[in-house]
Amino acid sequence: MSINENNLIIRAVKTQQGEGVDVYAFFLHGSDLTRIADISRIHRDEKDLKGFQRKEIRSHVNAIAEFLDSGPVLFPNAITLALSSDVTFDVSRGPKPKGLTEVGQSGTLNIPIRKAGERAAWIVDGQQRSLALAKAKDSRFPVPVVGFVSQDVQVHREQFILVNKVKALDVRLINELLPEVGSLLPKDLAANRLPSELCNLLNRQQKSPFYRLLRRASDTGNEQSVVNDTALIDAIKKNLKAPYGALSQYLPAEAYNPDAMYDALVLYWSAVRDVFQEAWGRQPTESRLMHSAGIKAMGALMDQIMLRADSSPTPETEVREALQRITPFCAWTEGTWEGLGLQWNEIQGTPQHNRLLADHLMQLDRKLSRPTR
């Protein structure tokens, strides 16, 4: 391996995967990783989602660095990089051993060295390890690296999700990235794509009652964000389940209509906001309506109320009247939930409390809506 001011030249093996995508395997000194590769942090500008990497976990980085500094250690975990098309590869010449199984070509890989933000590589998997290696006392610790050539951030996100799917990765980060990935993914991930995109729209459209209220993985401390996006995504998933989910009618291929799904969500949750004005938009510690338990319970109630509203000549009126009927029995910010025997702030986001609160609200709605039928 050699380094000058402008390039890093290393021995590598080249092969291809997918539709002619160049893939390289090589070793680097640990300190060189952050010299050639940027970390693409997840964030949003006014229009789009940028990057894909979660924030640095300082304790994790420090723990890895301490391990590397503890003495002679084995650390064979490969870092995955996305490489720009600016890298070049020269195939080695010379005789080949008899009986060689040729899976890849050996040669030298030339990677340009540039300033941060303009580098020729991006870390797809291993950012915490890369940061720890840069801090380690042994700057020449050899690190295995696999790099694939792609400048398409959508491909980077896809690989990031697939690589991390078997690890303890924040589900909120995966959920926010999924709508930005266009290629086919495993079925259990693809199922999350629609609810997460609906969640995106609800957070970004001004007519939405959740406008800027949802706490997403790309947030940088927005004080307005009070609702955990995972709770709303879970609620929407149940709304999509056939045959009784409020949004399932828009799922069949012949009737697939995500715009109608979004409109139904806005109609229902706008009514929730307006009927429970004093509880809306507050921190979960001040309002259990904004708590994950409240969001999931009201999401479950949506299926029942919207079933009636869809057959009503005035759906919005039906929804609002149904919510107004249960209002005197709700203890979102104070008091006791009659029938549950729980103070308003004793409601927790456990499966048991989620189910209890949802069942209680649906029973109230069924009981109080009978005289109006």
N, C-alpha and C positions, 0 to 999 in steps of 0.2 A: 504494500500500500504506500502510495506517495501523495503528498499534499503540497500544493503551492498556493499562492494567494487566491487563485481563481478556480481551481479544480481539485477534486479528490479523485484519485485513480486507484482502483482496487481490483483484485482478482475476483471473478464471479462466474457463476454458471447460469446460462440463459436457456429458458424453454418457453413454450407458449401454452396458454389455456384459453378456454372460451373461444371467441371468434377472433383468433389471431392476436390475443393480448400478450405482449412480452412480459415474462416474469423472471426475476433474477433472484438468486440466492448468494449471499456473500457474508463476510464478517467485517465489522468496523470496530475501531476503538470507541469505547463508551462515550468519551468526551466529544466525538465527532458527530454524534447523532443530532444534537441540537444546533450544530453548525451548518448542516445540510438540509435539515427538515424543519418546517414550521408546524405548530400545533394550531389546528383550526377550531377555535373555541365556538361553542354554540351561542348565538345571540340573534337579535332581530333588529333590523332597521325599520323605517316607516312602512316598508312594503313586504320584505321577504325575510325568510329564515336564513341565517348565515351559519356556516360551519357545522360541526357535529360533535365535537369533543366536550365532555363534561368539564367542570372546573377542576383545577388542581386540588388534590386532597393532600394537604401538607403533611399530616401525620403519616399517611401511607408512603409518601415520598421519603420522609425522614427514616421510616422503619426500613425501607429497602436500602437506603444509603448506609445505615448502621450495619445491616447484614453484609453489604459489600465490603465495608471497612473492618469487618470482624476477623479477617485473616484469609487464607487461601479458601475460596468458595467455588462451588459449582453453580453456574447461573446460565443454563442453556436455553432459557425462554426466548424465542425469536420475537423481534420487533417487526411489525408490518408497516411498510411505507407505500404510499402512492408516489410514483415518480412522474415528472413531467416528460414530455417528448424531447426535451433538451438534452437528456442523458444520451450518451453514445456508447456503443459496445464494439470492441474489436475482437474477432475470433482468434484464438491461439492457433498457431500453425505447428505442424510436426506430426510424427508418426503416432498412430493410435494402437493401444495394446490389443492383441488378438483376443477375440471373444468379448470385446467391450460392449456392454449394454448402454447404448447411447440415448439417454433420456433428455440430456441437455448438452449445450455447447459450452466449453470453457473459454475464457478470454478475459479481457480487462474492461471494466466499466468506468466511464468518466462522468462524474457528477459535478456540475457547476456549483461553486460556493458563492452565495449571494447574501445580501443583508436580510434581516428578519422581515417577513411579510412578502418577500419576493423570491423565496427559496425554491429550489427545483424539486423538493420532496415535501410530503405531508405525512405526519404520523397518523396512521389509521388505527393501530392497536399497539399499546405500550407506552402511552404518554407519561404515566407515573414512573415507569421503569426508566424511561429516557431521561426524565428530570433527575432521578436519583443517580443514574450513571454519570450525569454531568457534575453532580456534587461529590461523587465518590473520590477518595484520596488517590486511588489508582486510576488515572485518566486513560491508561492504555489497556483497560480490561476489555478483552475481545468479546464482541456481542454478535450473535447470529441475527441476520436480517433477511427478510423476504420482501422484495419490492415488485409491484406491478405498475405498468405504465398506463396512466390515465390522469387527465386533468379535469375530468368531469366530477364535480363534487357530489353529484347524485350517485355515482358509482362508489365513491369513498364512503358515503353514508350507508349504502347497501352493505358493503363489506364490514363496516363498523358494527352494524346491527347484527349481521350474521355471526361475526367473530365473537361478539359479546353476549349472544343469546344464551349461551350455556354458562355465563358468569353472573355474579351478583351485580348486575347493572341496573341502575335506577329505571324502573318501568316508565316513569314520567318522561325521561329523556328519550327512550325508544318510542313512546307514543307520539311525542312531538316531531320526531324525525320521520316517522312512517309516511305521512302524507307527502313528504318531499321526495320519496323514493318511487321511481316509476317502473322498475323492473319487477318481475315475479319474485315473490318471497314465499317462505313456508306458509301454509294455510293458517296456522295459528297466529302468525304475525299479520298476514293480509287482512284477517278479520278485524283487526284493530284500526285499520287505515281509515275507514269511513267514519267511525265515531270520533277519531282524533281530528279528522279534517272538519267535521261539524263543530267540534270544540274550538278549533282554530278560528272558524268563522264567527262563532258566538263571542269570542274574545276580541275580535278585530273590527267587527261591524258596529257602527254607531247606533243602529236601530236595535241592537241586541241588548237585552237586560243584563247580560254578563259582560258588556263592553269594558275591557281592561280590568275586570274583577278576577279573572282566572290566573292562578299562580302556575306558570309553566317553567320548564327546566331552563329556558333561555332568559328568564327574568334576572334583572340585576338590582333587585331591591325595590321594586315598585310598591309603594305603600298602599296603592289602591287594590292590589291583588290580595284577595281574602279567601278565595275558594280554591281548594286543591283540585287541579284539573283531573286527577285520577278518579275522584268521586263522581264528577260529571260524566266522564268517559264510561265508567262502569254503569251509570244510570242509563246512558244512551244505548249501550250494548243491550240492556234488558228491554228498552223501548223497541229495539229492532227485532226481537225474537218473535217469531210467528207461533201461534196465530193471534195472540192477544196483545202483542206489543203495539203501542200507538203508532210507531213508524214502520211496522212490518208490511203494511199495505203498499208501501212505495218501493218494496224490495224486488218483487218478481221482475224478470227480464222485460216483460211487456209493459210493466208499469213503473220501472225503475226511475225514481225522480228525487234526487238528493236535494233539489231546490225546495220541493214540497216538504221534505223532512225538516229542513232548516226553518221554513215558515211555520211549521207546526210547533217546533221547539220555541221559537220566538213568541208565538201566540200564547202558549201555555206559561212559559216562564215570565213573560211580561205581566201576565195576570197575577202570578205569584208575587212578583215584585210590588205591584200596585196594591194588592190586597193586604200584604204584610209589609207595608212601607217601613214601619218602625224597626223591623228585624232585618231588612234588606241592606246589603252593602257594608255590614259591620264585621268586625273580626269574629271568628268562631268562638272565641272566649267570651264574647258579648252577646252572640246570637247563635243559637243552635240551628237556625235555618241555614246559615252559611257554613255550618260544620258538615263534615262528610256524611254524618248520620242523617242530617236534615236534607241534604241534596239527594242522597240515595232514596230516602223515604218519599220525598216529593216527586222524585223521578218515577218511583213505583206507582204513586197515586196518579201520575199523568196517564198511564195506560187505561185506568178505569174511567177517569173523567173524559178523556178524549174519545173513548168508545161511544159515549153518549153525545159528545159535542159534534162528532163527525156526522151524526144523523140529524142534527138540529139545524133549523134554517138560520140560526144565529149562533155559530160555534163560540165566538168570543164571549157572548153574554152567558152561555151555558157554563163555560169554564169559570168565569168570574163569580157567578152565583153559587156554584158548587164550592168554591174556595171560601166565599163569604159565610156559607153555612157552617163550616168547620172552624172558622176563626175564633169564636168564643171558647173553644175547647183546646186551643193551641197555646203552649207555654214556651215560646221560642226564646224570650229574653227574661222572663221572670215567672214566678208561680210554680205550680205543680201540674204534671200531666195526670189528670184524673183517669183512672183505669190502669195506669202503669205504676202508680205509686212512686214516681221519680220526680225530684226537683228538676227544673229546667236545665240546670248546669250539670246534672248527674248523667245526662245522656252522653254516651261515649261512642266512638266509632268502631265498636266491636261487632262482629257478625250477629251476636245475640241482640244487641240494642238496635242495630240496623233493621233486623227483622221485626222486633217488637214494635218499633215506631212506625214502620211501613204498614204492618198489619193493623195497628191501632187507627191510623189515618184512613185506611181503606174501609175499615168497619164503620167508622164515623160517617164517611161519605155515603156508604150504602144505606145506612140507617136514616140519615138526614135527607137523602135525595128521594126517598120513596114517595113522600106526599106530593112531589112536583111531577111525578111521572103520569 
